[in-house]
Amino acid sequence: MTVPTTSGRIRLLPTAALILGAIYCIVPTLWILIASTKSKTDLFSTATYLPSFSAGIWHNIVDLSTYQNGIFWHWMLNSFGYALIGGVAASLVSAACGYAIALYEFRGRKVVFNVILACVLLPQIVLAIPQYLLLSNVGLTDSYLGVLLPQLFNPYGIYLCRIYAASSVPQSLLEAGRIDGASEWKLFHSVGLRLMGPGLITVFLLQFIAIWNNFLLPFVMVNSDDKFPLTVGLYSLLRHGAAEASLYSLVITGTLLSVLPVIALFLSLQRYWRLDLVTGALK
């Protein structure tokens, strides 16, 4: 019988950690998938991880679509609008800030960058109340802008764009453009954004997912049901489920449907991530 060596045991530790992490992520997702196939009565009367084959998921989707005149799909549209507009706008702001910090010399550049790095460490719960108070002073609470504006400044996105601009945009190319008479805006738009494209896809995807999953900010900012994103809408549906247990099936089905757009977006942008990795390897 062979005895495992010390190096073999050391290799087993990362493998075990990966397996535990995979189980931690897969088990809740599997439960959501299985529970969404069950009807309102089967949800509490059958085994937890035993799926139903009686078209329960279809009936749940129909019930969810007709609940309060289809307000779930309105929440889905709100989430998509918040995430898409906020993701694109935040990516452009991050690109401009990262490009300027990486490629321009100005007084206080290191201080500005260090402050941005410090902002990465701030949890959202610390910023939610000050943001609410600031926006309430200008009458932007309970509005779409009240949810979008705080998402435009993404410290981590600025950090990533600064790193990517420094590595992908050569100063010699910018100097050649200035000699040819190109303005700084023209250089940023025509040269900087094009070379930073793969990195911006990464920033956009991270920001899209962050806004899509954001609960605290819209929960604080928005009071009207028709402005809720999916996170807050499903939470309100869950609260009503405390008095009406039949709504739990709708919450579970809505949770499952809310994951599908993020999966589709990730799969559609995956080739740009591969391009980013190949570009980094070539550099």
C-alpha positions in Angstrom: 0.0 0.0 0.0 1.4 3.4 -1.0 1.5 6.2 1.5 0.6 9.7 0.2 3.6 12.0 0.2 3.6 15.4 1.7 3.5 17.1 -1.7 0.5 14.9 -2.7 -1.4 15.9 0.5 -0.6 19.6 -0.3 -2.1 19.1 -3.8 -5.2 17.6 -2.4 -6.0 20.7 -0.3 -6.7 23.1 -3.2 -8.7 20.3 -4.9 -10.8 19.8 -1.8 -11.4 23.5 -1.4 -12.5 23.8 -5.0 -14.9 20.9 -4.6 -16.4 22.4 -1.4 -16.7 25.8 -3.2 -18.4 24.1 -6.1 -20.9 22.3 -3.8 -21.6 25.6 -2.0 -22.5 27.3 -5.2 -24.3 24.4 -7.0 -26.5 23.2 -4.2 -28.6 26.4 -3.8 -28.9 26.7 -7.6 -30.0 23.1 -7.9 -32.6 23.6 -5.2 -34.0 26.7 -7.0 -34.1 24.7 -10.3 -35.9 21.7 -8.7 -38.3 23.8 -6.5 -39.4 25.8 -9.5 -40.8 22.6 -11.1 -43.2 22.0 -8.2 -46.7 23.3 -7.8 -47.8 25.3 -4.8 -48.9 22.1 -3.0 -46.0 19.9 -4.0 -43.5 22.5 -2.8 -44.1 21.7 0.9 -45.3 18.1 0.5 -42.6 16.4 -1.5 -38.9 15.7 -0.9 -36.6 18.7 -1.2 -34.5 17.5 -4.1 -37.1 15.5 -5.9 -38.3 17.4 -9.0 -41.9 17.4 -10.3 -42.8 16.3 -13.8 -46.4 17.5 -13.8 -45.7 20.8 -15.7 -45.5 22.7 -12.4 -42.9 25.1 -13.7 -45.1 26.1 -16.6 -48.0 26.8 -14.3 -45.7 28.8 -12.0 -44.5 30.9 -14.9 -48.1 31.6 -16.0 -49.2 32.5 -12.5 -46.1 34.7 -12.1 -46.9 36.5 -15.4 -50.5 37.2 -14.4 -49.7 38.3 -10.9 -50.8 41.9 -10.5 -51.1 42.3 -14.3 -47.7 41.0 -15.0 -45.7 43.3 -12.7 -42.9 40.7 -12.6 -42.0 41.4 -16.2 -42.1 45.2 -15.5 -39.6 44.6 -12.7 -37.5 42.5 -15.2 -37.6 45.4 -17.6 -36.6 47.9 -14.9 -33.6 45.7 -13.9 -32.5 45.4 -17.5 -32.8 49.2 -18.0 -30.9 49.9 -14.7 -28.2 47.4 -15.5 -27.7 48.2 -19.2 -27.8 52.0 -18.9 -25.8 52.0 -15.7 -23.3 49.5 -17.0 -22.6 51.4 -20.3 -22.4 54.8 -18.5 -20.3 53.5 -15.7 -17.9 51.8 -18.2 -17.5 55.0 -20.1 -16.9 57.0 -17.0 -14.4 54.4 -15.7 -12.6 54.4 -19.1 -12.3 58.2 -19.1 -11.0 58.3 -15.5 -8.6 55.4 -15.9 -7.3 56.7 -19.2 -6.6 60.1 -17.7 -4.9 58.8 -14.6 -2.8 56.3 -16.6 -1.7 58.5 -19.5 -1.7 62.1 -18.2 0.7 63.8 -15.8 -1.0 66.2 -13.5 -0.6 67.4 -9.9 -2.2 65.1 -7.4 -2.5 62.1 -9.7 -1.3 59.6 -7.2 -3.5 61.1 -4.5 -6.5 60.8 -6.7 -5.7 57.2 -7.6 -5.1 56.3 -3.9 -8.5 57.9 -2.9 -10.2 55.8 -5.6 -8.5 52.7 -4.3 -9.7 53.5 -0.8 -13.3 53.9 -2.2 -13.1 50.3 -3.4 -12.9 49.2 0.2 -16.1 51.1 1.3 -19.1 48.8 1.6 -22.3 49.9 -0.1 -24.2 49.9 3.2 -22.0 52.8 4.3 -22.8 54.9 1.2 -26.5 54.1 0.9 -27.8 56.6 3.5 -25.6 59.5 2.5 -26.5 58.9 -1.2 -30.2 58.9 -0.2 -29.9 62.2 1.8 -28.0 63.9 -1.1 -30.5 62.8 -3.8 -33.5 63.6 -1.6 -32.3 67.2 -1.3 -32.6 67.6 -5.1 -35.8 65.6 -5.4 -34.4 62.5 -7.1 -35.6 59.8 -4.7 -38.3 57.4 -5.9 -37.1 58.0 -9.5 -35.1 56.1 -12.1 -32.3 58.6 -11.9 -32.1 58.1 -8.1 -31.0 54.5 -8.8 -28.8 55.2 -11.8 -26.7 58.2 -10.7 -24.9 56.5 -7.7 -24.0 53.6 -10.1 -22.0 55.9 -12.5 -18.9 56.1 -10.3 -17.4 52.6 -10.0 -14.0 52.8 -8.2 -13.1 49.2 -9.1 -13.9 49.8 -12.7 -11.7 52.9 -12.7 -8.9 50.9 -11.2 -9.2 48.2 -13.9 -9.4 50.8 -16.7 -6.3 52.5 -15.3 -4.3 49.3 -15.3 -5.6 48.3 -18.8 -5.0 51.8 -20.3 -1.4 51.8 -19.0 -0.7 48.4 -20.6 -2.6 48.7 -23.8 -2.4 52.3 -25.0 1.2 53.3 -25.9 2.3 56.9 -25.4 4.1 56.8 -28.7 0.8 56.3 -30.5 -0.8 59.2 -28.7 2.2 61.5 -29.5 1.9 60.5 -33.2 -1.7 61.5 -33.1 -1.0 64.8 -31.5 1.6 65.5 -34.2 -1.0 64.8 -36.8 -3.3 67.4 -35.1 -5.7 65.1 -33.3 -7.4 66.6 -30.3 -7.3 64.9 -26.9 -10.9 63.9 -27.2 -10.3 62.5 -30.6 -7.3 60.4 -29.3 -9.5 59.1 -26.4 -12.4 58.3 -28.6 -10.6 56.9 -31.7 -7.5 55.4 -30.1 -8.0 54.9 -26.4 -11.4 53.3 -26.4 -10.6 51.0 -29.3 -7.5 49.7 -27.6 -9.2 49.4 -24.3 -12.2 47.6 -25.8 -11.7 44.1 -24.4 -11.0 45.5 -20.9 -14.1 47.6 -21.1 -16.2 44.5 -21.8 -14.9 43.1 -18.5 -15.8 46.3 -16.7 -19.2 46.4 -18.3 -20.0 42.8 -17.4 -18.9 43.2 -13.8 -20.9 46.5 -13.4 -24.0 45.0 -15.2 -24.0 42.1 -12.8 -23.4 44.3 -9.8 -26.4 46.6 -10.7 -28.6 43.6 -11.6 -28.0 42.0 -8.2 -28.1 45.3 -6.2 -30.7 45.3 -3.6 -29.8 47.9 -0.9 -29.6 51.0 -3.1 -33.0 50.6 -4.9 -34.6 49.4 -1.7 -33.6 52.7 0.0 -34.2 55.0 -3.0 -37.5 53.7 -4.5 -40.9 53.4 -3.0 -43.1 52.9 -6.0 -43.8 49.3 -7.1 -43.5 50.2 -10.8 -39.9 51.4 -10.3 -38.7 48.3 -8.4 -35.9 46.2 -9.9 -36.2 42.4 -9.6 -34.3 42.2 -6.4 -36.6 44.5 -4.5 -39.7 43.3 -6.3 -39.1 39.6 -5.4 -38.3 40.7 -1.8 -41.7 42.5 -1.6 -43.3 39.3 -3.1 -41.6 37.3 -0.4 -42.9 39.5 2.3 -46.4 39.0 1.1 -45.7 35.3 1.0 -45.4 35.3 4.8 -49.2 35.7 4.9 -49.9 33.8 1.7 -47.7 30.7 1.4 -48.8 30.1 -2.3 -46.6 33.0 -3.3 -43.4 31.2 -2.4 -43.6 29.2 -5.7 -43.8 32.5 -7.6 -40.8 33.9 -5.7 -38.8 30.7 -6.5 -39.8 30.8 -10.2 -39.0 34.5 -10.4 -35.6 33.9 -8.9 -34.9 31.2 -11.5 -36.0 33.5 -14.4 -33.9 36.4 -13.0 -30.7 34.4 -13.5 -31.3 33.6 -17.1 -30.4 37.1 -18.6 -27.1 37.2 -16.7 -26.2 33.7 -18.0 -27.1 34.8 -21.6 -25.1 38.0 -21.3 -22.0 36.1 -19.9 -22.2 33.5 -22.7 -22.6 36.2 -25.4 -19.6 38.2 -24.1 -17.4 35.2 -23.3 -15.5 35.5 -26.6 -14.4 39.0 -25.8 -13.0 37.7 -22.5 -11.0 35.2 -24.5 -9.7 37.9 -26.7 -8.7 39.9 -23.6 -6.8 36.9 -22.3 -5.1 36.3 -25.6 -4.1 39.9 -25.9 -2.6 40.0 -22.4 -0.7 36.8 -23.2 0.8 38.3 -26.4 1.8 41.4 -24.6 
